[in-house]
Amino acid sequence: MATSNMVRAANRDVLARLRTLKIVPVIVIDDPKDAVPLATALIEGGLSCAEITFRTAGARDALRQIAAQHPSMLAGAGTVLTPRQAAEAVDAGAQFIVAPGFNPAVVDYCLEHEIPVYPGICTPTEIEMALGKGLETVKFFPAEPIGGLPYLKAIAAPYGSIAFMPTGGINPANLPNYLGFRKVVACGGSWMAPADWIAAKQFGRIRAETEKAVALVRDAPVAGESRGATA
Ligand code: 3PG
């Protein structure tokens, strides 16, 4: 297994980009033919990043096309439920792996292969499982249904170092508050590119909504300054 230091090095570049972008568009795409126009819309809107969820038959091919046509984009795979899917995603060009839950088999595979991995957590027990694997950043999912920012602050409080990517129910209204919490690296969300907009090929609409999201990030409070940020 790779050492923690090696994995940290592999994570550093991806994390730095996530911290700069502050939003990870979460993409559900059926038709791989939509992948490149979608990625172009996100890039033109100012977000050169996408998490392609592996919950559609076309996801793998979509990721492959994005990686080939937009190699500078930070493209990852989401909804990765098995080590095999992780391997397929990386083969298709994924630069990071996201999962809805904490699956030790997926996490171990990624650590062994030095692939940045952000498993989903929503309890202190799961945070400790992540810490036990040497992970420094996890997805907080499903952020809003489980209790939102107050709940995240409560479960994060005992743990000094771990950082979070809240995802699930994030929208333009609640995004700035999440980004104001210093333990939040970036937020994931589908609001700027929902599946039905992609299927309807509304790429101009996606670009416009992405531009608005980027403007929100620009105007968001500096981390640690949001109301009630206590940890
Ligand atoms: C997901 O995995 O679908 C993400 O959590 C996206 O959630 P959202 O559609 O609420 O942004």
Residues whose N, C-alpha, C, O or C-beta is under 5 A from the ligand:
A	BS01	3PG	V26 T167 G168 G169 I170 G188 G189 S190 W191
